[in-house]
Amino acid sequence: MDYLLTSENFENSVNTINGPYIIKFGSKTCGPCNTMAPVLEKFREINPQVKLFEIDTDQSPELASHFEIRSVPTIHICEGREILYSFHGLTPLRDIEYVINNINDPHFREHGEFNMQQVKKTYYFEAGILILFCIFLASFIYLS
């Protein structure tokens, strides 16, 4: 992590950042929080321009209360004084990267959610299996 945030250094730390940054809420005794550590380290290697902060909810319960943290790990992606997106629980690296890479999407900025394109399902595979089954069944009946 880039920095451990506490009540004493929170204001000075986040007021100096331009662009998005990540705050991970967790605890040293939390298994899932410890599982997220390598994921966030990998994210930091790939995205060194994005600041990563950590708040230990046991050491800074007032910050956890301020952010209404109900479970850990919780990851907030913030910009300025605003929380743009949150993850709760174990989160894959690809999900965090998707949000960071698409943080300036106009639809997201306006609605607070991503506009996922719906993929139309085709049934070519299922039709192929059905045709093969019919051929197999017909040859089985013919040979009997």
N, CA and C of each residue as an Amber inpcrd file, in Angstrom:
protein
   432
   0.8320000  -1.1810000   0.0000000   0.0000000   0.0000000   0.0000000
   0.8820000   1.2520000   0.0000000   0.3720000   2.2940000  -0.6040000
   1.1200000   3.5390000  -0.6370000   1.1550000   4.2080000   0.7330000
   0.0560000   4.0780000   1.4700000  -0.0280000   4.8600000   2.6780000
  -1.1090000   4.3060000   3.5870000  -0.8260000   4.2600000   4.8980000
  -1.8330000   3.8840000   5.8820000  -2.4960000   5.1550000   6.3760000
  -3.7880000   5.2640000   6.1630000  -4.5150000   6.4680000   6.5740000
  -5.0410000   6.3140000   7.9910000  -4.9520000   7.4000000   8.7410000
  -5.5180000   7.4860000  10.0840000  -6.3130000   8.7800000  10.1630000
  -6.9750000   8.9770000  11.2660000  -7.7320000  10.2250000  11.4460000
  -6.8200000  11.4490000  11.3770000  -5.5820000  11.2820000  11.8390000
  -4.6540000  12.4080000  11.8940000  -4.1400000  12.8190000  10.5070000
  -3.9270000  11.8640000   9.6170000  -3.3290000  12.2150000   8.3270000
  -4.3070000  12.1410000   7.1480000  -5.5420000  11.8190000   7.4050000
  -6.5100000  11.6100000   6.3210000  -6.6800000  12.8580000   5.4610000
  -6.9990000  13.9660000   6.0810000  -7.2780000  15.2040000   5.3340000
  -6.0960000  15.6270000   4.4670000  -4.9150000  15.6540000   5.0320000
  -3.7290000  16.0850000   4.2740000  -3.4150000  15.1210000   3.1350000
  -3.6480000  13.8470000   3.3570000  -3.3020000  12.8470000   2.3390000
  -4.2200000  12.9200000   1.1280000  -5.5280000  12.9590000   1.3320000
  -6.4500000  12.9050000   0.1910000  -6.6440000  14.2610000  -0.4820000
  -6.3520000  15.3380000   0.2110000  -6.5150000  16.6640000  -0.3980000
  -5.4350000  16.9840000  -1.4190000  -4.3530000  16.2270000  -1.4350000
  -3.2440000  16.5180000  -2.3440000  -3.2890000  15.6850000  -3.6250000
  -4.3090000  14.8680000  -3.8020000  -4.3490000  13.9420000  -4.9360000
  -5.2060000  14.5030000  -6.0610000  -4.6600000  14.4360000  -7.2720000
  -5.4300000  14.7540000  -8.4760000  -5.7650000  13.4370000  -9.1500000
  -7.0090000  13.2430000  -9.4990000  -7.4200000  12.0120000 -10.1640000
  -7.9170000  10.9680000  -9.1720000  -8.2620000   9.8020000  -9.6900000
  -8.8280000   8.7680000  -8.8250000  -7.7760000   8.1400000  -7.9090000
  -8.2490000   7.6980000  -6.7620000  -7.4180000   6.9670000  -5.8190000
  -8.2750000   5.8930000  -5.1600000  -7.6140000   4.9320000  -4.5260000
  -8.3100000   3.7940000  -3.9260000  -8.0570000   3.7770000  -2.4280000
  -9.1260000   3.5380000  -1.6670000  -9.0090000   3.3250000  -0.2320000
  -9.5180000   1.9180000   0.0650000  -8.6600000   1.1190000   0.6930000
  -9.0570000  -0.2340000   1.1040000  -9.2660000  -0.2220000   2.6170000
 -10.4530000  -0.6320000   3.0320000 -10.7560000  -0.7620000   4.4480000
 -10.5820000  -2.2220000   4.8200000  -9.8300000  -2.4710000   5.8680000
  -9.6050000  -3.8470000   6.2710000  -9.0710000  -3.9190000   7.6830000
  -8.6370000  -5.1180000   8.0320000  -8.1090000  -5.3780000   9.3590000
  -7.0100000  -6.4150000   9.2380000  -6.0220000  -6.3560000  10.1190000
  -4.9320000  -7.3330000  10.0820000  -5.4120000  -8.7340000  10.4250000
  -6.5030000  -8.8400000  11.1680000  -7.0200000 -10.1440000  11.5810000
  -8.0530000 -10.7060000  10.6110000  -8.3140000 -10.0050000   9.5310000
  -9.3340000 -10.4110000   8.5590000  -8.6820000 -11.2440000   7.4540000
  -9.0950000 -12.4990000   7.3170000  -8.5500000 -13.3810000   6.2900000
  -8.7750000 -12.8680000   4.8770000 -10.0250000 -12.5090000   4.5120000
 -10.2550000 -11.9790000   3.1640000  -9.4650000 -10.6920000   2.8840000
  -9.2640000  -9.8660000   3.9220000  -8.4700000  -8.6390000   3.7280000
  -7.0340000  -8.9890000   3.3740000  -6.4890000  -9.9960000   4.0390000
  -5.1250000 -10.4350000   3.7430000  -5.0480000 -11.0760000   2.3660000
  -6.1320000 -11.7190000   1.9320000  -6.1870000 -12.3070000   0.5970000
  -6.1700000 -11.2210000  -0.4790000  -6.7530000 -10.0770000  -0.1940000
  -6.7920000  -8.9670000  -1.1560000  -5.4470000  -8.2620000  -1.3030000
  -4.5440000  -8.4140000  -0.3440000  -3.2630000  -7.6990000  -0.3850000
  -2.4820000  -7.9700000  -1.6700000  -2.2910000  -9.2450000  -2.1020000
  -1.5530000  -9.4550000  -3.3560000  -2.2820000  -8.9160000  -4.5840000
  -3.6070000  -8.9180000  -4.5570000  -4.3840000  -8.3820000  -5.6760000
  -4.1140000  -6.8880000  -5.8090000  -4.1370000  -6.1870000  -4.6920000
  -3.8980000  -4.7410000  -4.7330000  -2.4420000  -4.4170000  -5.0440000
  -1.5200000  -5.2690000  -4.6040000  -0.1110000  -5.0670000  -4.9660000
   0.0740000  -5.2050000  -6.4780000  -0.5650000  -6.2040000  -7.0610000
  -0.4930000  -6.3990000  -8.5140000  -1.1100000  -5.1940000  -9.2280000
  -2.2520000  -4.7080000  -8.7100000  -2.8830000  -3.5220000  -9.2880000
  -1.9200000  -2.3390000  -9.2440000  -1.2360000  -2.1800000  -8.1210000
  -0.3010000  -1.0650000  -7.9610000   0.8600000  -1.1720000  -8.9440000
   1.3280000  -2.3890000  -9.2080000   2.4000000  -2.5770000 -10.1940000
   1.9380000  -2.1640000 -11.5950000   0.7070000  -2.5240000 -11.9350000
   0.1630000  -2.2440000 -13.2600000  -0.2370000  -0.7740000 -13.4030000
  -0.7030000  -0.1690000 -12.3210000  -1.2260000   1.2060000 -12.3400000
  -0.5200000   2.0640000 -11.2910000   0.7490000   2.3660000 -11.4690000
   1.4630000   3.1370000 -10.4410000   0.9520000   4.5720000 -10.2880000
   0.2200000   5.0800000 -11.2570000  -0.3010000   6.4470000 -11.1850000
  -1.4880000   6.5640000 -10.2300000  -2.1120000   5.4410000  -9.8680000
  -3.2750000   5.4620000  -8.9760000  -2.7910000   5.2230000  -7.5490000
  -3.0580000   6.1650000  -6.6720000  -2.6570000   6.0440000  -5.2710000
  -3.5460000   5.0240000  -4.5660000  -2.9000000   4.1910000  -3.7550000
  -3.5920000   3.1830000  -2.9530000  -3.3990000   3.5080000  -1.4790000
  -4.5010000   3.6190000  -0.7620000  -4.4460000   3.8780000   0.6690000
  -5.1280000   2.7320000   1.3980000  -4.7590000   2.5590000   2.6530000
  -5.3900000   1.5410000   3.4740000  -5.8160000   2.1660000   4.7900000
  -6.9870000   1.7700000   5.2480000  -7.4590000   2.1820000   6.5550000
  -7.7150000   0.9110000   7.3500000  -7.0050000   0.7730000   8.4690000
  -7.2160000  -0.3550000   9.3720000  -8.4130000   0.0030000  10.2530000
  -9.4950000  -0.7360000  10.0920000 -10.7310000  -0.4030000  10.8030000
 -10.6070000  -0.6150000  12.3110000  -9.6500000  -1.4430000  12.7350000
  -9.4260000  -1.6290000  14.1720000  -8.6870000  -0.4410000  14.7710000
  -7.7460000   0.1320000  14.0130000  -6.9570000   1.2640000  14.5080000
  -7.6630000   2.6000000  14.3000000  -8.5450000   2.6880000  13.3000000
  -9.2430000   3.9450000  13.0040000 -10.7470000   3.7050000  12.8770000
 -11.3940000   3.3110000  13.9760000 -12.8320000   3.0300000  13.8890000
 -13.6680000   4.2630000  13.5330000 -13.1550000   5.4610000  13.8380000
 -13.9010000   6.6750000  13.5020000 -13.9650000   6.8910000  11.9970000
 -12.8900000   6.5470000  11.2780000 -12.9260000   6.6450000   9.8080000
 -13.8470000   5.5860000   9.2220000 -13.8030000   4.3800000   9.7810000
 -14.7010000   3.3210000   9.3180000 -16.1540000   3.7350000   9.5370000
 -16.4220000   4.3560000  10.6560000 -17.7800000   4.8290000  10.9440000
 -18.1750000   5.9540000   9.9920000 -17.2600000   6.8740000   9.7390000
 -17.5350000   7.9870000   8.8270000 -17.9070000   7.4780000   7.4310000
 -17.2090000   6.4400000   6.9670000 -17.4720000   5.8840000   5.6430000
 -18.5480000   4.7950000   5.6700000 -19.1630000   4.5880000   6.8330000
 -20.2370000   3.6010000   7.0090000 -19.8130000   2.2070000   6.5510000
 -18.6260000   1.7960000   6.9690000 -18.1070000   0.4760000   6.6220000
 -18.8130000  -0.5620000   7.4770000 -19.4730000  -1.5100000   6.8280000
 -20.2200000  -2.5660000   7.5140000 -19.5080000  -3.9140000   7.4360000
 -18.6330000  -4.0590000   6.4480000 -17.8920000  -5.3070000   6.2990000
 -16.5430000  -5.0020000   5.6660000 -15.5890000  -5.8780000   5.9350000
 -14.2710000  -5.7340000   5.3350000 -13.9380000  -7.0250000   4.6100000
 -13.1890000  -6.9660000   3.5260000 -12.6290000  -5.7650000   2.9240000
 -13.6670000  -4.9880000   2.1140000 -13.5520000  -3.6950000   2.1810000
 -14.3190000  -2.7840000   1.3450000 -13.3200000  -1.8930000   0.6200000
 -13.5430000  -1.7200000  -0.6600000 -12.6640000  -0.8690000  -1.4690000
 -13.5080000   0.2580000  -2.0480000 -13.0720000   1.4820000  -1.7750000
 -13.7100000   2.6590000  -2.3650000 -12.7740000   3.2310000  -3.4220000
 -13.3170000   3.4890000  -4.5930000 -12.5800000   4.2240000  -5.6150000
 -13.1060000   5.6540000  -5.5520000 -12.2130000   6.5730000  -5.2500000
 -12.6080000   7.9540000  -4.9650000 -11.9160000   8.9210000  -5.9210000
 -12.4950000  10.1020000  -5.9840000 -11.8730000  11.2150000  -6.6900000
 -12.2660000  12.4650000  -5.9260000 -11.2800000  13.2270000  -5.5190000
 -11.5670000  14.3780000  -4.6720000 -12.1510000  13.8900000  -3.3550000
 -13.2840000  14.4080000  -2.9990000 -13.9550000  14.0190000  -1.7550000
 -15.1430000  13.0960000  -2.0290000 -15.2170000  12.5610000  -3.2360000
 -16.3760000  11.7710000  -3.6510000 -16.0120000  10.3020000  -3.8490000
 -16.8800000   9.4090000  -3.3560000 -16.7350000   7.9780000  -3.6120000
 -17.4390000   7.7050000  -4.9370000 -16.6740000   7.2330000  -5.9170000
 -17.2430000   6.9770000  -7.2400000 -17.7870000   5.5560000  -7.3600000
 -17.1010000   4.6020000  -6.7240000 -17.5020000   3.2060000  -6.8700000
 -16.9840000   2.4300000  -5.6650000 -17.7150000   1.4130000  -5.2420000
 -17.3110000   0.6070000  -4.0910000 -17.4000000  -0.8740000  -4.4080000
 -16.4730000  -1.6230000  -3.8330000 -16.4950000  -3.0800000  -3.8730000
 -16.5470000  -3.5740000  -2.4350000 -17.2920000  -4.6420000  -2.2030000
 -17.3940000  -5.2290000  -0.8740000 -17.0110000  -6.7020000  -0.9750000
 -16.1030000  -7.1300000  -0.1100000 -15.6610000  -8.5150000  -0.1340000
 -14.4940000  -8.7050000  -1.0810000 -14.1730000  -9.9720000  -1.3480000
 -13.0740000 -10.2800000  -2.2570000 -13.4200000  -9.7800000  -3.6560000
 -12.4860000  -9.1040000  -4.2800000 -12.7170000  -8.4830000  -5.5810000
 -11.6030000  -8.8730000  -6.5410000 -11.9530000  -9.4010000  -7.7120000
 -10.9120000  -9.7460000  -8.6860000 -10.1990000  -8.5000000  -9.2240000
  -8.9500000  -8.6800000  -9.5740000  -8.1360000  -7.5990000 -10.1370000
  -8.8000000  -7.0040000 -11.3720000  -9.3700000  -7.8370000 -12.2310000
  -9.9710000  -7.3390000 -13.4770000 -11.1310000  -6.3770000 -13.2000000
 -11.8630000  -6.5890000 -12.1110000 -12.9780000  -5.6950000 -11.7940000
 -12.4710000  -4.3190000 -11.3640000 -11.4390000  -4.3060000 -10.5460000
 -10.8570000  -3.0290000 -10.1030000 -10.2760000  -2.2900000 -11.3010000
  -9.5510000  -3.0110000 -12.1450000  -8.9720000  -2.3880000 -13.3380000
 -10.0550000  -1.8600000 -14.2680000 -11.1500000  -2.5990000 -14.4220000
 -12.2340000  -2.1430000 -15.3060000 -12.7610000  -0.7880000 -14.8360000
 -13.0060000  -0.6610000 -13.5490000 -13.5430000   0.5990000 -13.0310000
 -12.5410000   1.7290000 -13.2410000 -11.2760000   1.4940000 -12.9030000
 -10.2600000   2.5470000 -13.0730000 -10.1060000   2.9330000 -14.5390000
 -10.0980000   1.9450000 -15.4250000  -9.9170000   2.2290000 -16.8540000
 -11.1230000   2.9070000 -17.4830000 -12.2920000   2.7760000 -16.8750000
 -13.5130000   3.3550000 -17.4400000 -14.1250000   4.4200000 -16.5390000
 -13.3280000   4.9620000 -15.6470000 -13.8200000   5.9170000 -14.6590000
 -14.3510000   7.2010000 -15.2990000 -13.8760000   7.5370000 -16.4830000
 -14.3260000   8.7650000 -17.1450000 -15.4040000   8.5200000 -18.1930000
 -15.9690000   7.3240000 -18.1940000 -17.0730000   7.0060000 -19.1010000
 -18.2410000   7.9570000 -18.8110000 -18.7540000   8.6650000 -19.8260000
 -19.8290000   9.6430000 -19.5910000 -21.0740000   9.0280000 -18.9420000
 -21.4490000   7.8220000 -19.3500000 -22.6220000   7.1770000 -18.7530000
 -22.3870000   6.9130000 -17.2670000 -21.1990000   6.4450000 -16.9250000
 -20.8680000   6.2030000 -15.5180000 -20.8940000   7.5020000 -14.7270000
 -20.2980000   8.5340000 -15.2600000 -20.2550000   9.8180000 -14.5480000
 -21.6520000  10.3970000 -14.3250000 -22.5500000  10.1580000 -15.2790000
 -23.9000000  10.7000000 -15.1510000 -24.7960000   9.8430000 -14.2610000
 -24.6760000   8.5000000 -14.3840000 -25.6200000   7.6040000 -13.7040000
 -25.0200000   6.8170000 -12.5420000 -23.6960000   6.8250000 -12.4020000
 -23.0590000   6.0880000 -11.3150000 -22.9880000   4.5920000 -11.5360000
 -23.2500000   4.1540000 -12.7560000 -23.1520000   2.7370000 -13.0960000
 -22.6560000   2.6120000 -14.5250000 -22.1260000   1.4360000 -14.8300000
 -21.5870000   1.2160000 -16.1620000 -22.6790000   0.6790000 -17.0700000
 -22.6620000   1.1350000 -18.3130000 -23.6150000   0.6980000 -19.3140000
 -23.0360000  -0.5280000 -20.0040000 -23.4010000  -1.6890000 -19.5300000
 -22.8640000  -2.9270000 -20.0810000 -23.6500000  -3.2910000 -21.3350000
 -22.9320000  -3.5960000 -22.3910000 -23.5620000  -3.9840000 -23.6440000
 -24.1050000  -5.4050000 -23.5200000 -25.3520000  -5.5810000 -23.8740000
 -25.9580000  -6.9020000 -23.8610000 -25.5390000  -7.6520000 -25.1160000
 -25.0750000  -8.8660000 -24.9440000 -24.6530000  -9.6940000 -26.0630000
 -25.8160000 -10.6140000 -26.4150000 -26.2270000 -10.5680000 -27.6740000
 -27.3090000 -11.4430000 -28.1080000 -26.8050000 -12.8710000 -28.1630000
 -27.5840000 -13.7570000 -27.6030000 -27.2120000 -15.1680000 -27.5830000
 -27.5870000 -15.7980000 -28.9130000 -26.6490000 -16.5420000 -29.4560000
 -26.9340000 -17.3340000 -30.6480000 -26.9940000 -18.7920000 -30.2220000
 -27.7270000 -19.5590000 -30.9350000 -27.9300000 -20.9600000 -30.5770000
 -27.2660000 -21.9080000 -31.5740000 -26.1810000 -21.4680000 -32.1970000
 -25.4850000 -22.3130000 -33.1630000 -24.9170000 -23.5670000 -32.5080000
 -24.3180000 -23.4160000 -31.3550000 -23.7310000 -24.5600000 -30.6740000
 -24.8060000 -25.5830000 -30.3090000 -25.8950000 -25.1050000 -29.7150000
 -26.9800000 -25.9940000 -29.3170000 -27.5980000 -26.6830000 -30.5340000
 -27.7480000 -25.9290000 -31.6370000 -28.3070000 -26.5160000 -32.8630000
 -27.3650000 -27.5820000 -33.4160000 -26.0730000 -27.3410000 -33.3690000
 -25.0980000 -28.3190000 -33.8330000 -25.1520000 -29.5960000 -33.0180000
 -25.2700000 -29.4640000 -31.7110000 -25.3810000 -30.6470000 -30.8440000
 -26.6620000 -31.4130000 -31.1620000 -27.7540000 -30.7020000 -31.3660000
 -29.0270000 -31.3490000 -31.6910000 -28.9310000 -32.1000000 -33.0220000
 -28.3030000 -31.4930000 -34.0140000 -28.1400000 -32.1580000 -35.3230000
 -27.2860000 -33.4060000 -35.1800000 -26.1750000 -33.3030000 -34.4360000
 -25.3330000 -34.4820000 -34.2120000 -26.0850000 -35.5860000 -33.4810000
 -26.8880000 -35.2060000 -32.5200000 -27.6750000 -36.1970000 -31.7850000
 -28.6770000 -36.8790000 -32.7140000 -29.3220000 -36.0760000 -33.5630000
 -30.2940000 -36.6610000 -34.5110000 -29.6090000 -37.6180000 -35.4930000
 -28.4240000 -37.2410000 -35.9730000 -27.6740000 -38.1130000 -36.8800000
 -27.3020000 -39.4150000 -36.1670000 -26.8330000 -39.2840000 -34.9240000
 -26.4730000 -40.4650000 -34.1450000 -27.6880000 -41.3520000 -33.9250000
 -28.8030000 -40.7520000 -33.5530000 -30.0270000 -41.5110000 -33.3000000
 -30.5200000 -42.1840000 -34.5820000 -30.4920000 -41.4620000 -35.7150000
 -30.9420000 -42.0270000 -36.9800000 -30.0430000 -43.1950000 -37.3920000
 -28.7140000 -43.0420000 -37.2210000 -27.8270000 -44.1410000 -37.6010000
 -28.0070000 -45.3240000 -36.6530000 -28.2750000 -45.0990000 -35.4160000
 -28.5210000 -46.1600000 -34.4610000 -29.7820000 -46.9490000 -34.8300000
 -30.8460000 -46.2140000 -35.1890000 -32.1120000 -46.8690000 -35.6010000
 -31.9250000 -47.6030000 -36.9110000 -31.2090000 -47.0020000 -37.8600000
 -31.0040000 -47.6130000 -39.1760000 -30.1780000 -48.9070000 -39.0640000
 -29.1650000 -48.9100000 -38.2170000 -28.2990000 -50.0700000 -38.0730000
 -28.9120000 -51.1720000 -37.2200000 -29.9420000 -50.8760000 -36.4830000
 -30.5600000 -51.8950000 -35.6100000 -31.4440000 -52.8350000 -36.3500000
